[in-house]
Amino acid sequence: MKDIRRDKLIMHRRTLTKTAAALAVGLCVLSQSVMAQSAAWPQRPIKFVVSFAPGGPADIVGRLLGQALQDKLGQSVVVENRAGAGGNIAARYVAKEAADGYTFLVTTSSMAVNQTLYKEPGYDALRDFVAVGLVASSPNILVAQPNEPANDLKEYLRLNKGKSISYGSAGIGSTPHLTGDHILRVLAGNDAVHIPFQGASPALAATMANQVPLASVALPPAVPLVKTGKVKALAVTSSKRIDALPNVPTVAESGFADFEDYTWVGVFAPQKLPAEITQKLNAAINEVVRTPSFKEKLDAAGFEAQPGTPQHFADYLKREVAKWGRIVKETGVTAQ
């Protein structure tokens, strides 16, 4: 009887050993397959999902970057706009996509804002994504209708002291939204009424058409409109005046010392993207961003290049989530 039990135990152990060996071989083969695919990436077109409408900062940077990356990666980069919910619609979509290196999210600092602004944004910016690379940043700008009598923010606030002021932005939760509310309501003491659009371009179009008196947007899409007189620039949120619009004063110059605020644009991937692909795309992005011709295009649009490592971007995102969380609480702005 003991011999039978012993034989069964030996057979059981042999079976477990064979199973473990087969599993190890299978995992090794799978690992080698993943590594081989990562090394050969990309083998087909890549998709950049932009979180806002065409013409806004995310769209401008996404298209410039996508076009430049095609030469570096040897594959076409398709840009797809999925605007709505302050960037959340695109983020939710990409978060659920396969982490195979063929779908990426191009979004703005709204990614950090929305973690606090929305009770349930539908994703966790720090857990559900890989921060591939920070690309560029830009100050925000307050612009008015072309027939606005005031020539700068200081004069505008003096003429409208105590009045209710409506302003448009790229959407609920965008940094220009919070910038506008902070300046007009918290600092200036006016009743500020926010009118959200699905991107900076629609907000600017409404301002040009005299549908809203003001727009608070990221600088790049506004620069050509200011230069052609289609909107009137009141103030920029950078710490000093910018070269693209040297005659436009800063918010700090308008009576609010030390005020500065920026919108950034970065590239994200679904969580569990292989490290090899993350590093390869980050290196390609940095190479593009550092080229003089690309920097000139960014400068002309009011952007500043922001090359760096994935870890640098991930650390920066954590600080941004905490920073904008404090600002959302201070302003009392909600997504409702």
One Martini backbone bead per residue (centre of mass of N, CA, C, O) as a GRO file, in nm:
protein
  336
    1MET     BB    1   0.059   0.064  -0.020
    2LYS     BB    2   0.307   0.246   0.010
    3ASP     BB    3   0.410   0.209  -0.281
    4ILE     BB    4   0.168   0.337  -0.422
    5ARG     BB    5   0.191   0.615  -0.288
    6ARG     BB    6   0.478   0.670  -0.378
    7ASP     BB    7   0.429   0.653  -0.682
    8LYS     BB    8   0.220   0.880  -0.694
    9LEU     BB    9   0.404   1.100  -0.581
   10ILE     BB   10   0.616   1.084  -0.803
   11MET     BB   11   0.423   1.142  -1.041
   12HIS     BB   12   0.328   1.417  -0.937
   13ARG     BB   13   0.605   1.552  -0.936
   14ARG     BB   14   0.664   1.510  -1.236
   15THR     BB   15   0.423   1.670  -1.340
   16LEU     BB   16   0.499   1.941  -1.205
   17THR     BB   17   0.773   1.967  -1.339
   18LYS     BB   18   0.672   1.967  -1.632
   19THR     BB   19   0.480   2.208  -1.602
   20ALA     BB   20   0.692   2.413  -1.511
   21ALA     BB   21   0.871   2.385  -1.759
   22ALA     BB   22   0.656   2.462  -1.968
   23LEU     BB   23   0.596   2.741  -1.847
   24ALA     BB   24   0.880   2.856  -1.872
   25VAL     BB   25   0.899   2.825  -2.176
   26GLY     BB   26   0.650   2.994  -2.244
   27LEU     BB   27   0.750   3.259  -2.108
   28CYS     BB   28   1.006   3.283  -2.274
   29VAL     BB   29   0.872   3.298  -2.550
   30LEU     BB   30   0.694   3.542  -2.486
   31SER     BB   31   0.924   3.734  -2.411
   32GLN     BB   32   1.071   3.714  -2.684
   33SER     BB   33   0.834   3.814  -2.853
   34VAL     BB   34   0.803   4.092  -2.720
   35MET     BB   35   1.096   4.184  -2.773
   36ALA     BB   36   1.081   4.157  -3.080
   37GLN     BB   37   0.849   4.357  -3.122
   38SER     BB   38   0.987   4.600  -2.987
   39ALA     BB   39   1.239   4.608  -3.175
   40ALA     BB   40   1.045   4.638  -3.445
   41TRP     BB   41   0.936   4.891  -3.368
   42PRO     BB   42   0.742   4.986  -3.613
   43GLN     BB   43   0.500   4.796  -3.843
   44ARG     BB   44   0.283   5.029  -3.828
   45PRO     BB   45   0.068   5.253  -3.790
   46ILE     BB   46   0.017   5.540  -3.593
   47LYS     BB   47  -0.187   5.668  -3.318
   48PHE     BB   48  -0.311   5.998  -3.250
   49VAL     BB   49  -0.496   6.100  -2.972
   50VAL     BB   50  -0.680   6.388  -2.952
   51SER     BB   51  -0.848   6.574  -2.687
   52PHE     BB   52  -0.904   6.799  -2.907
   53ALA     BB   53  -0.974   7.017  -3.123
   54PRO     BB   54  -0.902   7.164  -3.391
   55GLY     BB   55  -0.645   7.424  -3.328
   56GLY     BB   56  -0.523   7.341  -3.077
   57PRO     BB   57  -0.253   7.262  -2.889
   58ALA     BB   58  -0.271   6.951  -2.920
   59ASP     BB   59  -0.305   6.956  -3.230
   60ILE     BB   60  -0.056   7.112  -3.314
   61VAL     BB   61   0.154   6.924  -3.181
   62GLY     BB   62   0.058   6.651  -3.292
   63ARG     BB   63   0.107   6.720  -3.596
   64LEU     BB   64   0.400   6.807  -3.587
   65LEU     BB   65   0.507   6.546  -3.456
   66GLY     BB   66   0.391   6.331  -3.646
   67GLN     BB   67   0.538   6.427  -3.901
   68ALA     BB   68   0.833   6.403  -3.786
   69LEU     BB   69   0.819   6.091  -3.697
   70GLN     BB   70   0.800   5.946  -3.969
   71ASP     BB   71   1.107   5.963  -4.034
   72LYS     BB   72   1.212   5.823  -3.769
   73LEU     BB   73   1.011   5.548  -3.783
   74GLY     BB   74   0.883   5.462  -4.076
   75GLN     BB   75   0.586   5.573  -4.005
   76SER     BB   76   0.277   5.659  -3.991
   77VAL     BB   77   0.082   5.937  -3.844
   78VAL     BB   78  -0.232   5.936  -3.701
   79VAL     BB   79  -0.479   6.184  -3.653
   80GLU     BB   80  -0.722   6.187  -3.377
   81ASN     BB   81  -1.016   6.346  -3.283
   82ARG     BB   82  -1.142   6.345  -2.920
   83ALA     BB   83  -1.363   6.540  -2.810
   84GLY     BB   84  -1.437   6.603  -2.468
   85ALA     BB   85  -1.461   6.643  -2.135
   86GLY     BB   86  -1.176   6.787  -2.108
   87GLY     BB   87  -1.030   6.504  -2.236
   88ASN     BB   88  -1.169   6.231  -2.133
   89ILE     BB   89  -1.252   6.073  -2.385
   90ALA     BB   90  -0.967   6.011  -2.490
   91ALA     BB   91  -0.851   5.885  -2.231
   92ARG     BB   92  -1.046   5.648  -2.207
   93TYR     BB   93  -0.983   5.520  -2.476
   94VAL     BB   94  -0.674   5.471  -2.441
   95ALA     BB   95  -0.679   5.309  -2.171
   96LYS     BB   96  -0.830   5.054  -2.335
   97GLU     BB   97  -0.604   5.002  -2.504
   98ALA     BB   98  -0.353   4.854  -2.640
   99ALA     BB   99  -0.006   4.797  -2.527
  100ASP     BB  100   0.155   4.811  -2.849
  101GLY     BB  101   0.237   5.106  -2.986
  102TYR     BB  102  -0.041   5.231  -3.167
  103THR     BB  103  -0.161   5.403  -2.914
  104PHE     BB  104  -0.195   5.755  -2.843
  105LEU     BB  105  -0.185   6.034  -2.622
  106VAL     BB  106  -0.275   6.380  -2.685
  107THR     BB  107  -0.228   6.619  -2.428
  108THR     BB  108  -0.292   6.814  -2.152
  109SER     BB  109  -0.312   6.956  -1.834
  110SER     BB  110  -0.600   6.834  -1.796
  111MET     BB  111  -0.506   6.562  -1.687
  112ALA     BB  112  -0.450   6.683  -1.400
  113VAL     BB  113  -0.713   6.841  -1.334
  114ASN     BB  114  -0.936   6.605  -1.363
  115GLN     BB  115  -0.876   6.449  -1.092
  116THR     BB  116  -1.046   6.684  -0.931
  117LEU     BB  117  -1.282   6.805  -1.100
  118TYR     BB  118  -1.366   6.509  -1.119
  119LYS     BB  119  -1.510   6.250  -0.963
  120GLU     BB  120  -1.525   6.070  -1.255
  121PRO     BB  121  -1.314   6.054  -1.524
  122GLY     BB  122  -1.232   5.727  -1.597
  123TYR     BB  123  -0.938   5.773  -1.474
  124ASP     BB  124  -0.583   5.735  -1.398
  125ALA     BB  125  -0.309   5.921  -1.461
  126LEU     BB  126  -0.094   5.745  -1.278
  127ARG     BB  127  -0.201   5.433  -1.356
  128ASP     BB  128  -0.319   5.421  -1.678
  129PHE     BB  129  -0.031   5.547  -1.761
  130VAL     BB  130   0.231   5.636  -1.980
  131ALA     BB  131   0.490   5.865  -1.966
  132VAL     BB  132   0.662   5.945  -2.246
  133GLY     BB  133   0.632   6.278  -2.326
  134LEU     BB  134   0.734   6.594  -2.310
  135VAL     BB  135   0.707   6.868  -2.543
  136ALA     BB  136   0.526   7.134  -2.452
  137SER     BB  137   0.484   7.488  -2.372
  138SER     BB  138   0.234   7.743  -2.263
  139PRO     BB  139   0.086   8.014  -2.231
  140ASN     BB  140  -0.172   8.203  -2.158
  141ILE     BB  141  -0.470   8.388  -2.288
  142LEU     BB  142  -0.636   8.701  -2.309
  143VAL     BB  143  -0.924   8.764  -2.512
  144ALA     BB  144  -1.101   8.983  -2.730
  145GLN     BB  145  -1.290   9.150  -2.900
  146PRO     BB  146  -1.207   9.356  -3.163
  147ASN     BB  147  -1.408   9.603  -3.032
  148GLU     BB  148  -1.259   9.646  -2.781
  149PRO     BB  149  -1.167   9.927  -2.593
  150ALA     BB  150  -0.970   9.778  -2.447
  151ASN     BB  151  -0.598   9.717  -2.435
  152ASP     BB  152  -0.610   9.572  -2.149
  153LEU     BB  153  -0.662   9.421  -1.853
  154LYS     BB  154  -0.662   9.664  -1.666
  155GLU     BB  155  -0.874   9.825  -1.831
  156TYR     BB  156  -1.097   9.613  -1.838
  157LEU     BB  157  -1.144   9.594  -1.528
  158ARG     BB  158  -1.216   9.893  -1.490
  159LEU     BB  159  -1.467   9.893  -1.692
  160ASN     BB  160  -1.580   9.602  -1.530
  161LYS     BB  161  -1.642   9.668  -1.249
  162GLY     BB  162  -1.874   9.447  -1.097
  163LYS     BB  163  -1.918   9.267  -1.334
  164SER     BB  164  -2.033   9.040  -1.556
  165ILE     BB  165  -1.817   8.779  -1.699
  166SER     BB  166  -1.773   8.629  -2.001
  167TYR     BB  167  -1.605   8.311  -2.087
  168GLY     BB  168  -1.400   8.124  -2.291
  169SER     BB  169  -1.297   7.777  -2.353
  170ALA     BB  170  -1.166   7.449  -2.409
  171GLY     BB  171  -1.288   7.360  -2.128
  172ILE     BB  172  -1.352   7.172  -1.878
  173GLY     BB  173  -1.039   7.171  -1.699
  174SER     BB  174  -0.878   7.361  -1.825
  175THR     BB  175  -0.637   7.584  -1.763
  176PRO     BB  176  -0.784   7.832  -1.887
  177HIS     BB  177  -1.029   7.809  -1.710
  178LEU     BB  178  -0.880   7.856  -1.436
  179THR     BB  179  -0.748   8.116  -1.516
  180GLY     BB  180  -1.002   8.284  -1.567
  181ASP     BB  181  -1.130   8.245  -1.285
  182HIS     BB  182  -0.895   8.351  -1.114
  183ILE     BB  183  -0.878   8.636  -1.233
  184LEU     BB  184  -1.184   8.738  -1.246
  185ARG     BB  185  -1.281   8.633  -0.955
  186VAL     BB  186  -1.055   8.610  -0.738
  187LEU     BB  187  -0.877   8.870  -0.807
  188ALA     BB  188  -1.103   9.086  -0.930
  189GLY     BB  189  -1.419   9.023  -0.828
  190ASN     BB  190  -1.588   8.894  -1.039
  191ASP     BB  191  -1.848   8.766  -1.229
  192ALA     BB  192  -1.782   8.451  -1.358
  193VAL     BB  193  -1.866   8.311  -1.683
  194HIS     BB  194  -1.852   7.994  -1.807
  195ILE     BB  195  -1.775   7.886  -2.155
  196PRO     BB  196  -1.768   7.587  -2.302
  197PHE     BB  197  -1.553   7.418  -2.523
  198GLN     BB  198  -1.397   7.186  -2.776
  199GLY     BB  199  -1.180   7.418  -2.777
  200ALA     BB  200  -0.996   7.689  -2.875
  201SER     BB  201  -1.109   7.748  -3.156
  202PRO     BB  202  -1.414   7.782  -3.083
  203ALA     BB  203  -1.365   8.009  -2.874
  204LEU     BB  204  -1.241   8.211  -3.079
  205ALA     BB  205  -1.477   8.218  -3.278
  206ALA     BB  206  -1.681   8.338  -3.073
  207THR     BB  207  -1.521   8.599  -3.026
  208MET     BB  208  -1.511   8.706  -3.318
  209ALA     BB  209  -1.847   8.687  -3.322
  210ASN     BB  210  -1.956   8.810  -3.044
  211GLN     BB  211  -2.055   8.571  -2.835
  212VAL     BB  212  -1.801   8.643  -2.663
  213PRO     BB  213  -1.595   8.866  -2.492
  214LEU     BB  214  -1.410   8.620  -2.395
  215ALA     BB  215  -1.084   8.440  -2.390
  216SER     BB  216  -0.932   8.144  -2.247
  217VAL     BB  217  -0.616   8.045  -2.377
  218ALA     BB  218  -0.391   7.913  -2.543
  219LEU     BB  219  -0.162   8.073  -2.734
  220PRO     BB  220  -0.116   7.952  -3.029
  221PRO     BB  221  -0.412   7.994  -3.166
  222ALA     BB  222  -0.399   8.320  -3.112
  223VAL     BB  223  -0.163   8.459  -3.257
  224PRO     BB  224  -0.273   8.503  -3.555
  225LEU     BB  225  -0.528   8.665  -3.459
  226VAL     BB  226  -0.379   8.900  -3.329
  227LYS     BB  227  -0.201   8.986  -3.577
  228THR     BB  228  -0.487   9.029  -3.758
  229GLY     BB  229  -0.725   9.150  -3.558
  230LYS     BB  230  -0.953   8.930  -3.463
  231VAL     BB  231  -0.821   8.979  -3.185
  232LYS     BB  232  -0.770   9.098  -2.845
  233ALA     BB  233  -0.504   9.138  -2.645
  234LEU     BB  234  -0.457   9.157  -2.280
  235ALA     BB  235  -0.298   8.883  -2.168
  236VAL     BB  236  -0.031   8.705  -2.029
  237THR     BB  237   0.086   8.418  -1.812
  238SER     BB  238   0.363   8.487  -1.805
  239SER     BB  239   0.647   8.619  -1.649
  240LYS     BB  240   0.695   8.725  -1.944
  241ARG     BB  241   0.724   8.847  -2.229
  242ILE     BB  242   0.668   8.758  -2.560
  243ASP     BB  243   0.795   8.737  -2.879
  244ALA     BB  244   0.525   8.700  -3.045
  245LEU     BB  245   0.395   8.935  -2.817
  246PRO     BB  246   0.550   9.213  -2.704
  247ASN     BB  247   0.281   9.413  -2.645
  248VAL     BB  248   0.186   9.209  -2.433
  249PRO     BB  249   0.094   9.188  -2.127
  250THR     BB  250   0.102   9.074  -1.820
  251VAL     BB  251  -0.062   8.988  -1.541
  252ALA     BB  252   0.145   9.113  -1.349
  253GLU     BB  253   0.128   9.401  -1.492
  254SER     BB  254  -0.200   9.413  -1.418
  255GLY     BB  255  -0.179   9.363  -1.073
  256PHE     BB  256  -0.057   9.042  -1.042
  257ALA     BB  257   0.176   8.938  -0.873
  258ASP     BB  258   0.347   8.643  -0.979
  259PHE     BB  259   0.183   8.560  -1.216
  260GLU     BB  260   0.155   8.216  -1.348
  261ASP     BB  261   0.080   8.018  -1.655
  262TYR     BB  262   0.036   7.680  -1.804
  263THR     BB  263   0.042   7.485  -2.105
  264TRP     BB  264   0.068   7.141  -2.176
  265VAL     BB  265   0.224   6.884  -2.390
  266GLY     BB  266   0.165   6.525  -2.423
  267VAL     BB  267   0.264   6.175  -2.418
  268PHE     BB  268   0.061   5.878  -2.405
  269ALA     BB  269   0.008   5.547  -2.267
  270PRO     BB  270  -0.082   5.260  -2.201
  271GLN     BB  271  -0.054   5.056  -1.973
  272LYS     BB  272   0.221   4.831  -2.025
  273LEU     BB  273   0.420   4.946  -2.192
  274PRO     BB  274   0.695   4.874  -2.324
  275ALA     BB  275   0.999   5.000  -2.244
  276GLU     BB  276   1.123   4.999  -2.530
  277ILE     BB  277   0.905   5.183  -2.658
  278THR     BB  278   0.919   5.421  -2.471
  279GLN     BB  279   1.219   5.490  -2.529
  280LYS     BB  280   1.202   5.515  -2.838
  281LEU     BB  281   0.991   5.745  -2.849
  282ASN     BB  282   1.132   5.945  -2.664
  283ALA     BB  283   1.386   5.975  -2.839
  284ALA     BB  284   1.236   6.079  -3.091
  285ILE     BB  285   1.108   6.326  -2.963
  286ASN     BB  286   1.369   6.466  -2.868
  287GLU     BB  287   1.499   6.487  -3.146
  288VAL     BB  288   1.281   6.667  -3.267
  289VAL     BB  289   1.262   6.900  -3.048
  290ARG     BB  290   1.582   6.980  -3.094
  291THR     BB  291   1.532   7.087  -3.361
  292PRO     BB  292   1.540   7.389  -3.512
  293SER     BB  293   1.284   7.366  -3.694
  294PHE     BB  294   1.087   7.281  -3.468
  295LYS     BB  295   1.139   7.517  -3.272
  296GLU     BB  296   1.041   7.735  -3.468
  297LYS     BB  297   0.748   7.635  -3.480
  298LEU     BB  298   0.693   7.668  -3.182
  299ASP     BB  299   0.767   7.967  -3.150
  300ALA     BB  300   0.559   8.078  -3.358
  301ALA     BB  301   0.316   7.951  -3.166
  302GLY     BB  302   0.420   7.982  -2.845
  303PHE     BB  303   0.627   7.761  -2.784
  304GLU     BB  304   0.812   7.538  -2.563
  305ALA     BB  305   1.046   7.323  -2.540
  306GLN     BB  306   1.028   6.977  -2.351
  307PRO     BB  307   1.257   6.786  -2.298
  308GLY     BB  308   1.268   6.431  -2.181
  309THR     BB  309   1.203   6.191  -1.968
  310PRO     BB  310   0.974   5.975  -1.850
  311GLN     BB  311   1.035   6.033  -1.549
  312HIS     BB  312   1.013   6.336  -1.562
  313PHE     BB  313   0.715   6.337  -1.651
  314ALA     BB  314   0.597   6.171  -1.416
  315ASP     BB  315   0.685   6.370  -1.193
  316TYR     BB  316   0.541   6.619  -1.309
  317LEU     BB  317   0.254   6.505  -1.299
  318LYS     BB  318   0.234   6.481  -0.993
  319ARG     BB  319   0.266   6.784  -0.938
  320GLU     BB  320   0.021   6.875  -1.110
  321VAL     BB  321  -0.201   6.728  -0.959
  322ALA     BB  322  -0.150   6.877  -0.690
  323LYS     BB  323  -0.170   7.171  -0.785
  324TRP     BB  324  -0.459   7.159  -0.922
  325GLY     BB  325  -0.604   7.062  -0.672
  326ARG     BB  326  -0.569   7.328  -0.516
  327ILE     BB  327  -0.703   7.519  -0.725
  328VAL     BB  328  -0.981   7.388  -0.736
  329LYS     BB  329  -1.042   7.442  -0.433
  330GLU     BB  330  -1.002   7.753  -0.433
  331THR     BB  331  -1.222   7.813  -0.667
  332GLY     BB  332  -1.465   7.587  -0.689
  333VAL     BB  333  -1.448   7.428  -0.934
  334THR     BB  334  -1.659   7.245  -1.157
  335ALA     BB  335  -1.803   7.002  -1.388
  336GLN     BB  336  -2.119   7.097  -1.360
   0.00000   0.00000   0.00000
